[in-house]
């Protein structure tokens, strides 16, 4: 018990001799209320409901409606206000650390704290929303190891106060509240554990059901033995494959191993008992009707909860049909070998004839190579002639260019220096441009078979390339402006520029490259 609680208890004992004393009457009333509160708290098992009840009873015991409960967070670094009434209804979710505000101060000191005026208290939280608080008391919910939470009560009326008797009463109440909280926490924990256990049991049952369904629906025979070799389970496929019923098999050792197969079976059993898994072990087993079945066996031990082997489970697969198919396949393979030998002899004869044909082809290829050599010589002569033609062509072009420059260009230059009318100057400029085009690839490109330009379209294209407007072209060619537009349309169509945002002059200039 805290020091203040001990002082309060001593004071109560000193006055208990006078039942008519108002203080004694108040203490008796408090004790009765505390007893009723304890009974009410201990009946609650839902933690959230219990917190609501604790705060309501604490408020009723102290005559206030402004109260809260802080509870320690799982990280043990902060406390959070989980329940709030009255003034503190708007403060839910507030968190504090040790030493912060009333809750943090009680948490740090692990003792009750009574403040006469919170608004002027040096340890208050710097939050204007708390300015309306006056007298406030905090009581720790303390277990043996640490403070689990804090109960806080306050007055917003500056005339109202809590006294030491309220503190003593709240300490006793806090001990009961903590007991009830621990009971509710324990109940919640046990309830969760029971729920988890039920879920685990349900999962186990579900797993067992799935496992049994798998075994029952498996097309392969499955049998489970205990460590004495007694059958404890067989699936329907086992009964169907070997013609034996469960009544004949369960609780007994199954005698279906042929005598000649016992040595290899015994060796497999010893290997399995040593802890190794048997996989795809091929042997034979007897059916009830006397048939000997070829089977493929896989087996492994299974253990109990303590890890001790309690039996083994064996899966058998009837591979008799596969074995017969393999035998038939082997016979077919042998027949194929005979056919291959026959075909090999035929191929040897064919190979001999092919060699003769190859020799004949080689002779023909030799003759072709001689002819090819002659053709190469002819081709070389043609290439020499073509080269000579290109040189002659280049010489003609150079002569034309030289003649134009020496015999025509000087006179054009003298004309340009003369006094010409504007129209004559323009005609002279066009004449100069056309001469340049004659000795350039532009005209030959436009008049090629690919574009198929008419002579008029070539003249219009040349003037467009020179930067002339539609009006200027019409005047120079003595045609109407609409005719120029018509020829421009045909030129764009033949150049593939119709409905494209490409400048015609720029495109025509590209042919000079």
C-alpha positions as CSV (number, residue, x, y, z in Angstrom):
1,X,0.0,0.0,0.0
2,X,1.3,3.5,-0.8
3,X,2.2,6.0,2.0
4,X,-0.9,8.2,1.4
5,X,-3.1,5.1,1.5
6,X,-1.5,4.0,4.8
7,X,-2.1,7.5,6.3
8,X,-5.7,7.4,5.1
9,X,-6.2,4.0,6.7
10,X,-4.7,5.2,10.0
11,X,-7.0,8.2,10.0
12,X,-10.0,6.0,9.3
13,X,-9.2,3.7,12.2
14,X,-8.8,6.6,14.6
15,X,-12.3,7.9,13.8
16,X,-14.0,4.5,13.5
17,X,-15.0,4.7,17.2
18,X,-17.5,7.4,16.5
19,X,-20.2,6.1,14.0
20,X,-22.0,9.4,14.0
21,X,-19.0,11.4,12.8
22,X,-19.6,12.6,9.2
23,X,-16.2,11.5,8.1
24,X,-16.9,8.0,9.3
25,X,-20.2,8.0,7.6
26,X,-18.6,9.1,4.4
27,X,-15.9,6.3,4.7
28,X,-18.6,3.7,5.3
29,X,-20.5,4.9,2.3
30,X,-17.3,4.8,0.2
31,X,-16.6,1.3,1.4
32,X,-20.1,0.1,0.5
33,X,-19.8,1.7,-2.9
34,X,-16.4,0.1,-3.3
35,X,-17.8,-3.3,-2.4
36,X,-20.6,-2.9,-4.9
37,X,-18.1,-1.7,-7.5
38,X,-15.9,-4.7,-6.9
39,X,-18.8,-7.1,-7.4
40,X,-19.8,-5.2,-10.6
41,X,-16.3,-5.2,-12.0
42,X,-15.6,-8.9,-11.3
43,X,-18.7,-9.9,-13.3
44,X,-17.3,-8.3,-16.5
45,X,-15.3,-10.4,-18.9
46,X,-15.3,-8.2,-22.0
47,X,-12.3,-5.9,-21.8
48,X,-13.9,-2.9,-23.6
49,X,-17.1,-3.2,-21.6
50,X,-15.0,-3.5,-18.4
51,X,-13.1,-0.3,-19.2
52,X,-16.3,1.6,-19.7
53,X,-17.6,0.2,-16.3
54,X,-14.3,1.1,-14.5
55,X,-14.4,4.7,-15.7
56,X,-18.1,5.1,-14.9
57,X,-17.7,3.7,-11.3
58,X,-14.6,5.9,-10.7
59,X,-16.5,9.0,-11.7
60,X,-19.4,8.0,-9.5
61,X,-17.1,7.4,-6.5
62,X,-15.5,10.9,-6.8
63,X,-18.5,12.9,-8.0
64,X,-17.2,14.0,-11.4
65,X,-18.0,13.2,-15.0
66,X,-14.6,14.0,-16.5
67,X,-12.4,11.0,-16.4
68,X,-10.1,8.7,-18.6
69,X,-8.0,5.6,-18.6
70,X,-4.5,5.3,-20.1
71,X,-3.3,1.7,-20.9
72,X,0.3,0.6,-21.7
73,X,0.9,-0.1,-25.3
74,X,2.5,-3.5,-26.4
75,X,5.8,-1.8,-27.0
76,X,5.8,-0.6,-23.4
77,X,7.2,2.8,-24.7
78,X,3.9,4.7,-24.6
79,X,0.5,4.8,-23.0
80,X,-2.7,5.5,-25.0
81,X,-6.0,6.9,-23.8
82,X,-8.4,4.1,-24.4
83,X,-11.5,5.4,-22.6
84,X,-12.6,9.0,-22.0
85,X,-15.7,10.6,-20.6
86,X,-16.9,14.2,-20.4
87,X,-14.0,16.6,-21.0
88,X,-11.8,13.7,-22.2
89,X,-14.2,12.3,-24.7
90,X,-12.4,14.4,-27.4
91,X,-8.9,13.2,-26.3
92,X,-9.3,9.5,-27.1
93,X,-6.2,8.0,-28.8
94,X,-3.8,10.5,-27.2
95,X,-0.4,8.9,-26.4
96,X,2.1,9.9,-23.7
97,X,5.6,8.8,-22.7
98,X,7.0,8.5,-19.2
99,X,7.0,12.0,-17.5
100,X,4.7,13.6,-20.1
101,X,1.5,15.2,-18.6
102,X,-0.5,13.6,-15.7
103,X,-0.5,10.1,-17.2
104,X,3.2,10.1,-17.9
105,X,4.0,11.6,-14.4
106,X,2.0,8.8,-12.6
107,X,3.6,6.2,-14.9
108,X,7.1,7.5,-14.0
109,X,6.5,7.9,-10.2
110,X,4.3,4.8,-9.9
111,X,2.4,6.8,-7.2
112,X,-0.9,8.8,-7.2
113,X,-0.5,12.4,-8.3
114,X,-2.9,15.2,-7.2
115,X,-2.7,18.6,-8.8
116,X,-4.8,21.5,-7.5
117,X,-4.8,23.5,-10.8
118,X,-3.7,21.7,-14.0
119,X,-3.7,24.9,-16.1
120,X,-0.8,26.3,-14.0
121,X,1.0,23.0,-13.3
122,X,4.6,22.8,-14.6
123,X,4.2,19.2,-15.7
124,X,1.2,19.8,-17.9
125,X,1.0,19.0,-21.6
126,X,1.4,22.1,-23.8
127,X,-1.9,21.7,-25.5
128,X,-4.5,24.7,-25.5
129,X,-7.3,22.1,-25.6
130,X,-6.4,21.2,-22.0
131,X,-6.7,24.8,-20.6
132,X,-10.1,24.1,-19.2
133,X,-8.8,21.5,-16.6
134,X,-8.4,22.5,-13.0
135,X,-8.1,20.0,-10.1
136,X,-7.0,16.6,-11.5
137,X,-5.8,13.4,-9.9
138,X,-4.1,10.4,-11.5
139,X,-4.0,6.9,-10.0
140,X,-1.6,4.1,-11.2
141,X,-3.0,0.7,-12.2
142,X,0.1,-1.1,-10.9
143,X,0.8,-4.8,-10.9
144,X,3.8,-6.4,-9.2
145,X,6.1,-5.8,-12.1
146,X,5.1,-2.4,-13.7
147,X,2.4,0.2,-14.1
148,X,-0.2,-1.2,-16.6
149,X,-2.2,2.0,-16.9
150,X,-3.5,5.2,-15.3
151,X,-6.9,6.3,-14.1
152,X,-7.4,10.0,-14.3
153,X,-10.3,12.2,-13.0
154,X,-10.6,16.0,-13.2
155,X,-12.9,18.9,-12.4
156,X,-13.5,21.8,-14.9
157,X,-15.1,23.9,-12.1
158,X,-12.3,25.8,-10.3
159,X,-14.3,25.6,-7.0
160,X,-14.3,21.8,-6.9
161,X,-11.4,19.8,-5.4
162,X,-10.3,16.2,-4.8
163,X,-8.9,15.4,-1.3
164,X,-6.7,12.7,0.2
165,X,-9.7,10.6,1.1
166,X,-10.6,10.6,-2.6
167,X,-7.0,9.5,-3.4
168,X,-7.2,6.6,-0.9
169,X,-10.5,5.5,-2.2
170,X,-9.3,5.6,-5.8
171,X,-6.2,3.6,-4.9
172,X,-8.4,0.9,-3.5
173,X,-10.6,1.1,-6.5
174,X,-7.6,0.9,-8.8
175,X,-6.5,-2.3,-7.2
176,X,-9.9,-3.8,-7.8
177,X,-10.0,-2.4,-11.4
178,X,-6.5,-3.9,-12.1
179,X,-7.7,-7.3,-10.7
180,X,-10.8,-7.2,-13.0
181,X,-8.7,-6.1,-16.0
182,X,-6.2,-9.0,-15.4
183,X,-9.2,-11.4,-15.1
184,X,-10.7,-10.0,-18.4
185,X,-7.2,-10.2,-20.1
186,X,-6.8,-13.8,-18.9
187,X,-10.3,-14.7,-20.0
188,X,-9.6,-13.1,-23.4
189,X,-6.3,-14.9,-23.7
190,X,-7.9,-18.3,-22.8
191,X,-10.8,-17.6,-25.2
192,X,-8.3,-16.9,-28.0
193,X,-6.3,-20.0,-27.2
194,X,-9.4,-22.1,-27.2
195,X,-10.5,-20.6,-30.5
196,X,-7.0,-21.2,-31.9
197,X,-7.1,-24.8,-30.6
198,X,-10.5,-25.3,-32.2
199,X,-9.3,-23.9,-35.5
200,X,-6.2,-26.1,-35.3
201,X,-8.3,-29.2,-34.5
202,X,-10.6,-28.2,-37.4
203,X,-7.6,-27.9,-39.7
204,X,-6.3,-31.3,-38.6
205,X,-9.7,-32.9,-39.2
206,X,-9.9,-31.2,-42.6
207,X,-6.3,-32.3,-43.4
208,X,-7.2,-35.9,-42.3
209,X,-10.3,-35.8,-44.4
210,X,-8.4,-34.5,-47.5
211,X,-5.8,-37.2,-46.9
212,X,-8.4,-39.9,-46.5
213,X,-10.2,-38.7,-49.6
214,X,-6.9,-38.7,-51.5
215,X,-6.2,-42.3,-50.4
216,X,-9.8,-43.4,-51.1
217,X,-9.8,-41.9,-54.6
218,X,-6.3,-42.9,-55.6
219,X,-6.2,-45.2,-58.7
220,X,-3.1,-47.0,-57.2
221,X,-3.5,-49.6,-54.5
222,X,-2.4,-48.3,-51.1
223,X,-1.9,-50.3,-47.8
224,X,-0.8,-49.1,-44.4
225,X,1.0,-51.5,-42.0
226,X,1.9,-51.2,-38.3
227,X,5.5,-52.1,-37.2
228,X,4.5,-55.8,-36.9
229,X,3.5,-55.9,-40.6
230,X,-0.2,-56.1,-39.8
231,X,-2.5,-54.2,-42.3
232,X,-4.3,-51.3,-40.7
233,X,-5.8,-49.7,-43.9
234,X,-6.3,-50.6,-47.5
235,X,-8.0,-48.3,-50.1
236,X,-10.7,-49.4,-52.6
237,X,-8.1,-49.6,-55.4
238,X,-6.1,-52.3,-53.4
239,X,-9.3,-54.4,-53.0
240,X,-10.1,-54.0,-56.7
241,X,-6.6,-54.8,-58.0
242,X,-5.9,-57.9,-55.9
243,X,-9.5,-59.1,-55.5
244,X,-9.3,-59.1,-51.7
245,X,-11.8,-57.3,-49.4
246,X,-11.0,-55.2,-46.4
247,X,-12.6,-57.8,-44.1
248,X,-10.0,-60.3,-45.4
249,X,-7.1,-57.9,-45.0
250,X,-7.4,-55.6,-42.0
251,X,-5.7,-56.8,-38.8
252,X,-3.8,-59.5,-40.7
253,X,-0.5,-59.9,-42.5
254,X,-1.2,-60.0,-46.2
255,X,0.3,-63.1,-47.9
256,X,0.6,-62.0,-51.5
257,X,4.4,-62.1,-52.1
258,X,5.5,-64.9,-54.6
259,X,8.1,-67.2,-53.1
260,X,10.8,-66.2,-55.6
261,X,10.3,-62.5,-54.8
262,X,10.8,-62.8,-51.0
263,X,14.6,-62.1,-51.0
264,X,14.3,-58.8,-52.8
265,X,11.2,-57.9,-50.8
266,X,13.0,-58.7,-47.5
267,X,16.0,-56.5,-48.6
268,X,13.6,-53.6,-49.5
269,X,11.8,-53.9,-46.1
270,X,15.2,-53.8,-44.2
271,X,16.2,-50.7,-46.2
272,X,12.9,-49.0,-45.4
273,X,13.2,-49.9,-41.6
274,X,16.6,-48.3,-41.6
275,X,15.0,-45.0,-42.5
276,X,15.4,-44.9,-46.2
277,X,12.5,-44.3,-48.6
278,X,11.7,-47.0,-51.1
279,X,10.9,-45.5,-54.5
280,X,9.8,-47.3,-57.8
281,X,10.9,-50.7,-56.6
282,X,9.7,-53.3,-59.2
283,X,8.7,-56.7,-58.2
284,X,5.7,-59.1,-58.4
285,X,2.6,-59.7,-56.3
286,X,-0.2,-62.4,-56.3
287,X,-3.8,-61.6,-56.9
288,X,-6.6,-63.7,-55.2
289,X,-7.4,-65.4,-58.5
290,X,-3.8,-66.6,-58.9
291,X,-2.6,-64.0,-61.4
292,X,0.9,-62.7,-61.0
293,X,1.0,-59.0,-61.3
294,X,4.0,-56.9,-62.1
295,X,4.0,-54.0,-59.6
296,X,6.0,-50.9,-58.8
297,X,6.3,-50.2,-55.1
298,X,7.0,-47.0,-53.1
299,X,7.1,-47.1,-49.3
300,X,8.1,-44.9,-46.4
301,X,7.7,-44.9,-42.6
302,X,5.3,-42.6,-40.7
303,X,5.8,-41.4,-37.1
304,X,3.7,-40.5,-34.1
305,X,3.8,-37.1,-32.3
306,X,6.9,-38.2,-30.4
307,X,8.8,-38.9,-33.6
308,X,8.8,-42.7,-33.2
309,X,8.0,-44.8,-36.2
310,X,4.6,-46.5,-35.8
311,X,4.1,-48.0,-39.3
312,X,4.7,-47.6,-43.0
313,X,2.5,-46.8,-45.9
314,X,3.0,-48.6,-49.2
315,X,1.8,-47.5,-52.7
316,X,1.7,-50.2,-55.4
317,X,1.2,-49.6,-59.1
318,X,0.1,-52.4,-61.4
319,X,2.5,-52.2,-64.4
320,X,1.5,-55.6,-65.9
321,X,0.0,-53.9,-69.0
322,X,3.2,-51.8,-69.3
323,X,5.4,-54.9,-69.1
324,X,3.4,-56.6,-71.8
325,X,3.6,-53.5,-73.9
326,X,7.4,-53.5,-73.4
327,X,7.6,-57.1,-74.4
328,X,5.6,-56.4,-77.5
329,X,7.8,-53.4,-78.2
330,X,10.9,-55.5,-77.9
331,X,9.5,-58.1,-80.4
332,X,8.7,-55.2,-82.7
333,X,12.2,-53.9,-82.2
334,X,13.7,-57.3,-83.1
335,X,11.6,-57.3,-86.3
336,X,12.8,-53.9,-87.1
337,X,16.4,-55.0,-86.7
338,X,15.8,-57.7,-89.3
339,X,14.2,-55.2,-91.7
340,X,17.1,-52.8,-91.1
341,X,19.6,-55.5,-92.1
342,X,17.6,-56.1,-95.3
343,X,17.4,-52.4,-96.0
344,X,21.1,-52.0,-95.4
345,X,21.9,-54.5,-98.2
346,X,19.5,-52.7,-100.5
347,X,21.1,-49.4,-99.6
348,X,24.6,-50.7,-100.3
349,X,23.5,-51.6,-103.8
350,X,21.8,-48.2,-104.2
351,X,25.0,-46.6,-102.9
352,X,27.0,-48.4,-105.6
353,X,24.7,-47.1,-108.3
354,X,24.9,-43.6,-106.8
355,X,28.7,-43.6,-107.0
356,X,28.5,-44.4,-110.7
357,X,26.1,-41.5,-111.2
358,X,28.4,-39.2,-109.2
359,X,31.4,-40.1,-111.5
360,X,29.2,-39.3,-114.5
361,X,28.2,-36.0,-112.9
362,X,31.8,-35.1,-112.2
363,X,32.7,-35.6,-115.9
364,X,29.8,-33.4,-116.9
365,X,30.9,-30.8,-114.3
366,X,34.4,-30.8,-115.8
367,X,32.9,-30.0,-119.2
368,X,30.8,-27.3,-117.7
369,X,33.8,-25.7,-116.0
370,X,35.6,-25.6,-119.4
371,X,32.6,-23.8,-120.9
372,X,32.4,-21.5,-117.8
373,X,36.0,-20.5,-118.4
374,X,35.2,-19.5,-121.9
375,X,32.1,-17.5,-120.7
376,X,34.3,-15.7,-118.1
377,X,36.6,-14.6,-120.9
378,X,33.7,-13.3,-123.0
379,X,32.3,-11.6,-119.9
380,X,35.7,-9.9,-119.3
381,X,35.7,-8.7,-122.8
382,X,32.1,-7.3,-122.4
383,X,33.2,-5.5,-119.2
384,X,36.1,-3.9,-121.0
385,X,33.7,-2.7,-123.8
386,X,31.2,-1.4,-121.2
387,X,34.0,0.4,-119.4
388,X,35.1,2.0,-122.7
389,X,31.5,3.0,-123.4
390,X,31.3,4.7,-119.9
391,X,34.6,6.5,-120.5
392,X,33.3,7.7,-123.9
393,X,30.1,8.8,-122.3
394,X,32.0,10.7,-119.6
395,X,34.2,12.3,-122.3
396,X,31.1,13.4,-124.3
397,X,29.6,14.9,-121.1
398,X,32.9,16.7,-120.3
399,X,33.0,18.0,-123.9
400,X,29.5,19.3,-123.7
401,X,30.2,21.0,-120.4
402,X,33.4,22.5,-121.7
403,X,31.7,23.7,-124.9
404,X,28.9,25.3,-123.0
405,X,31.3,27.1,-120.6
406,X,33.6,28.2,-123.4
407,X,31.2,28.9,-126.3
408,X,27.9,29.8,-124.7
409,X,28.5,31.1,-121.1
410,X,30.8,34.0,-122.2
411,X,28.1,35.4,-124.5
412,X,25.4,35.0,-121.9
413,X,27.7,36.9,-119.5
414,X,28.1,39.7,-122.0
415,X,24.3,39.9,-122.5
416,X,23.8,40.1,-118.7
417,X,26.2,43.1,-118.6
418,X,24.3,44.8,-121.4
419,X,21.2,47.0,-120.9
420,X,18.3,44.6,-121.0
421,X,14.7,45.1,-120.3
422,X,13.4,43.4,-117.1
423,X,11.5,40.8,-119.2
424,X,14.7,40.1,-121.3
425,X,16.8,39.8,-118.1
426,X,14.3,37.3,-116.8
427,X,14.4,35.3,-120.0
428,X,18.2,35.4,-120.0
429,X,18.2,34.1,-116.4
430,X,15.9,31.2,-117.4
431,X,18.1,30.5,-120.3
432,X,21.1,30.3,-118.0
433,X,19.2,28.1,-115.6
434,X,18.1,25.7,-118.4
435,X,21.7,25.5,-119.6
436,X,22.8,24.5,-116.1
437,X,20.0,21.9,-115.9
438,X,21.1,20.5,-119.3
439,X,24.4,19.7,-117.8
440,X,22.9,18.5,-114.5
441,X,21.1,15.3,-113.6
442,X,17.9,17.1,-112.6
443,X,16.2,17.1,-116.0
444,X,17.1,13.5,-116.7
445,X,15.7,12.5,-113.3
446,X,12.4,14.2,-113.9
447,X,12.0,12.9,-117.4
448,X,12.9,9.3,-116.4
449,X,10.4,6.5,-117.0
450,X,9.8,6.4,-113.2
451,X,8.1,9.9,-113.0
452,X,7.0,10.1,-116.6
453,X,6.9,13.9,-116.6
454,X,5.6,15.7,-119.8
455,X,7.8,18.5,-121.3
456,X,5.5,21.2,-119.9
457,X,5.6,19.6,-116.5
458,X,9.4,19.5,-116.6
459,X,9.5,23.3,-117.5
460,X,7.0,24.1,-114.7
461,X,9.0,21.9,-112.2
462,X,12.2,23.7,-113.2
463,X,10.7,27.1,-112.6
464,X,9.3,26.0,-109.2
465,X,12.8,24.8,-108.3
466,X,14.1,28.2,-109.3
467,X,11.7,29.8,-106.8
468,X,9.2,31.3,-109.3
469,X,5.6,32.0,-108.2
470,X,2.6,30.7,-110.0
471,X,2.0,34.1,-111.6
472,X,5.6,34.4,-112.8
473,X,5.6,30.9,-114.2
474,X,2.3,31.7,-116.1
475,X,3.9,34.8,-117.6
476,X,7.1,33.1,-118.6
477,X,5.4,30.1,-120.2
478,X,2.6,32.2,-121.7
479,X,-0.1,30.1,-120.0
480,X,-2.8,30.8,-117.5
481,X,-2.3,30.6,-113.8
482,X,-5.0,27.8,-113.5
483,X,-2.9,25.8,-116.0
484,X,0.1,26.2,-113.8
485,X,-1.9,25.0,-110.8
486,X,-3.1,22.0,-112.8
487,X,0.5,21.1,-113.7
488,X,1.6,21.6,-110.1
489,X,-1.2,19.2,-109.0
490,X,0.1,16.6,-111.6
491,X,3.7,17.0,-110.5
492,X,2.8,16.4,-106.8
493,X,0.7,13.3,-107.8
494,X,3.6,11.8,-109.8
495,X,6.1,12.5,-107.0
496,X,3.8,10.8,-104.5
497,X,3.3,14.1,-102.5
498,X,-0.5,14.3,-102.9
499,X,-2.3,15.1,-99.6
500,X,1.1,15.5,-97.8
501,X,2.4,18.6,-96.1
502,X,5.7,18.6,-98.0
503,X,7.1,21.8,-99.8
504,X,7.3,21.0,-103.6
505,X,10.3,23.3,-104.2
506,X,12.3,21.7,-101.3
507,X,11.4,18.3,-102.6
508,X,12.5,19.2,-106.2
509,X,15.8,20.7,-105.0
510,X,16.6,17.3,-103.3
511,X,17.0,15.8,-106.8
512,X,20.2,17.9,-107.4
513,X,22.0,15.9,-104.6
